[in-house]
Amino acid sequence: MKKATPFLQQQILRHEADALFGTPCECAVAGQRCEVVCHNCTQYPPSCKLCFVRSHRNSPFHWAEGFLGRHDIAALGVGYTLPLGHYGADCTGEKGRAATATAFTVTVITGIHATTVDFCRHPIVIDKVAQLLEARIFPCTFTDPKSGITFECLKNFQIYSLESKAAAYDYVGSLARLTDNAFTESVPDMYENFIRTSRMWGVLTMKKRLGQVHGIDNVLLHRPKGNLVLYCPSCQEPGFNSDKNMPPLPDNLRHLNQQRQTLDGNFHCNKSTKNTDPSDVSLYEGNAYFPTNKYLNEQLAKAPKTEPKSTCNYLKAVNNQDKKKFKNMEITGIVNTQCSHVFIQASVDLQFGER
């Protein structure tokens, strides 16, 4: 490997400045020379800017790598605008393109791109949000959207965060570095838009996977309406995966038919008391693992606040220590109810220490 280092280094350097740069483009258009190359495509040859735009009609978020840097397609100076509503084809509507071109910021897995979009201009036209969704771009707002995130990027973040436990802040920071690793402060800050959109994406994909958008409640009548909890396939659900007319199991296997539930608490998963956005509410509406705040507060009001008195100095010290530990905390931990196969069935926040 050490002997191959010079050769490998030379091959990598070849991609920094292709020998075809500055030569006439294959399109043979007068005056057009090879100025840009695409490293997001596999073996894309250097070409002129016009050829680059033409060949990337359906790949609008690839970087145009030039000798002096890289650019968005819209920044090549050839009048590129991303057409919407016609599967990448130009709109033949009434108004001129210059009047409808809209500056737009798109977050993809290759970085944060500044481009312009051309919404459909036909008299009978679908909503702008629908046009963006048709192009697999999730708008960051539903009123006059100016930024969006591709479905691919949202799905990539969802898998990445589940596997690595990385926060959205770090993920968006890495996208900013991929955009411009030298002047990151010049990259548009998409963090606030990203966390809101990714939360909405998570709810929508969960409803799709659990069948709520397909009317699964009309089939699984024994489960709660609007259920967003993933049920354990091994635990018995009478009438679904088990039947009273099934042949009896031998004695040494009867334990498999038992319904066993356990409680597991985590007192390190805390939330400190702080000023929060009142509009920052759960999108699951109590249909997933955590109940709604209204229902939880109603149950807490019914629960007796009993604190057994102790004459032991040691226990008093422990109690005082717990009060200091959870001081200024709105949530002091969580408790999960789960089956013996560790499928979580319900979760709840702890409010007062271990209560």
ChimeraX attribute file (.defattr): number of C-alpha atoms within 10 A of each C-alpha:
attribute: neighborCount
match mode: 1-to-1
recipient: residues
	/A:1	6
	/A:2	6
	/A:3	7
	/A:4	8
	/A:5	10
	/A:6	10
	/A:7	9
	/A:8	12
	/A:9	10
	/A:10	10
	/A:11	11
	/A:12	9
	/A:13	10
	/A:14	10
	/A:15	12
	/A:16	13
	/A:17	13
	/A:18	17
	/A:19	11
	/A:20	16
	/A:21	19
	/A:22	16
	/A:23	14
	/A:24	17
	/A:25	22
	/A:26	14
	/A:27	13
	/A:28	10
	/A:29	12
	/A:30	8
	/A:31	8
	/A:32	18
	/A:33	21
	/A:34	24
	/A:35	22
	/A:36	29
	/A:37	27
	/A:38	19
	/A:39	14
	/A:40	14
	/A:41	12
	/A:42	7
	/A:43	9
	/A:44	13
	/A:45	17
	/A:46	25
	/A:47	25
	/A:48	23
	/A:49	22
	/A:50	20
	/A:51	17
	/A:52	22
	/A:53	21
	/A:54	11
	/A:55	13
	/A:56	15
	/A:57	17
	/A:58	14
	/A:59	14
	/A:60	18
	/A:61	23
	/A:62	21
	/A:63	22
	/A:64	24
	/A:65	21
	/A:66	19
	/A:67	13
	/A:68	10
	/A:69	10
	/A:70	17
	/A:71	17
	/A:72	18
	/A:73	28
	/A:74	21
	/A:75	14
	/A:76	16
	/A:77	9
	/A:78	11
	/A:79	13
	/A:80	21
	/A:81	23
	/A:82	21
	/A:83	21
	/A:84	22
	/A:85	23
	/A:86	14
	/A:87	13
	/A:88	14
	/A:89	12
	/A:90	16
	/A:91	19
	/A:92	12
	/A:93	13
	/A:94	10
	/A:95	12
	/A:96	11
	/A:97	20
	/A:98	10
	/A:99	8
	/A:100	15
	/A:101	17
	/A:102	17
	/A:103	15
	/A:104	16
	/A:105	21
	/A:106	21
	/A:107	27
	/A:108	20
	/A:109	20
	/A:110	17
	/A:111	22
	/A:112	25
	/A:113	24
	/A:114	19
	/A:115	21
	/A:116	22
	/A:117	20
	/A:118	21
	/A:119	26
	/A:120	24
	/A:121	18
	/A:122	13
	/A:123	8
	/A:124	7
	/A:125	13
	/A:126	13
	/A:127	14
	/A:128	18
	/A:129	20
	/A:130	17
	/A:131	21
	/A:132	21
	/A:133	18
	/A:134	14
	/A:135	18
	/A:136	14
	/A:137	22
	/A:138	28
	/A:139	24
	/A:140	24
	/A:141	14
	/A:142	12
	/A:143	9
	/A:144	11
	/A:145	17
	/A:146	16
	/A:147	21
	/A:148	25
	/A:149	25
	/A:150	19
	/A:151	19
	/A:152	15
	/A:153	17
	/A:154	22
	/A:155	16
	/A:156	13
	/A:157	19
	/A:158	18
	/A:159	11
	/A:160	15
	/A:161	15
	/A:162	10
	/A:163	9
	/A:164	8
	/A:165	10
	/A:166	13
	/A:167	14
	/A:168	18
	/A:169	13
	/A:170	12
	/A:171	17
	/A:172	22
	/A:173	17
	/A:174	17
	/A:175	20
	/A:176	24
	/A:177	18
	/A:178	15
	/A:179	23
	/A:180	16
	/A:181	12
	/A:182	9
	/A:183	10
	/A:184	16
	/A:185	11
	/A:186	10
	/A:187	17
	/A:188	14
	/A:189	14
	/A:190	21
	/A:191	15
	/A:192	12
	/A:193	15
	/A:194	20
	/A:195	16
	/A:196	13
	/A:197	18
	/A:198	21
	/A:199	14
	/A:200	16
	/A:201	17
	/A:202	15
	/A:203	15
	/A:204	15
	/A:205	13
	/A:206	18
	/A:207	18
	/A:208	13
	/A:209	12
	/A:210	17
	/A:211	16
	/A:212	17
	/A:213	14
	/A:214	11
	/A:215	11
	/A:216	15
	/A:217	16
	/A:218	11
	/A:219	9
	/A:220	13
	/A:221	10
	/A:222	12
	/A:223	14
	/A:224	11
	/A:225	13
	/A:226	19
	/A:227	20
	/A:228	20
	/A:229	19
	/A:230	14
	/A:231	15
	/A:232	16
	/A:233	10
	/A:234	13
	/A:235	18
	/A:236	15
	/A:237	15
	/A:238	10
	/A:239	10
	/A:240	10
	/A:241	10
	/A:242	12
	/A:243	11
	/A:244	8
	/A:245	6
	/A:246	7
	/A:247	7
	/A:248	9
	/A:249	11
	/A:250	8
	/A:251	7
	/A:252	7
	/A:253	9
	/A:254	10
	/A:255	11
	/A:256	12
	/A:257	12
	/A:258	10
	/A:259	11
	/A:260	12
	/A:261	14
	/A:262	12
	/A:263	12
	/A:264	11
	/A:265	16
	/A:266	14
	/A:267	15
	/A:268	9
	/A:269	13
	/A:270	17
	/A:271	14
	/A:272	12
	/A:273	11
	/A:274	9
	/A:275	6
	/A:276	7
	/A:277	7
	/A:278	6
	/A:279	6
	/A:280	8
	/A:281	10
	/A:282	13
	/A:283	14
	/A:284	19
	/A:285	12
	/A:286	16
	/A:287	15
	/A:288	19
	/A:289	18
	/A:290	19
	/A:291	18
	/A:292	17
	/A:293	14
	/A:294	9
	/A:295	10
	/A:296	13
	/A:297	12
	/A:298	10
	/A:299	10
	/A:300	12
	/A:301	9
	/A:302	8
	/A:303	10
	/A:304	7
	/A:305	10
	/A:306	6
	/A:307	6
	/A:308	5
	/A:309	8
	/A:310	10
	/A:311	7
	/A:312	8
	/A:313	9
	/A:314	9
	/A:315	12
	/A:316	13
	/A:317	11
	/A:318	11
	/A:319	14
	/A:320	10
	/A:321	12
	/A:322	14
	/A:323	13
	/A:324	11
	/A:325	12
	/A:326	20
	/A:327	14
	/A:328	13
	/A:329	16
	/A:330	16
	/A:331	18
	/A:332	23
	/A:333	22
	/A:334	20
	/A:335	18
	/A:336	20
	/A:337	17
	/A:338	18
	/A:339	18
	/A:340	14
	/A:341	12
	/A:342	12
	/A:343	18
	/A:344	20
	/A:345	18
	/A:346	15
	/A:347	18
	/A:348	16
	/A:349	24
	/A:350	19
	/A:351	16
	/A:352	16
	/A:353	17
	/A:354	15
	/A:355	13
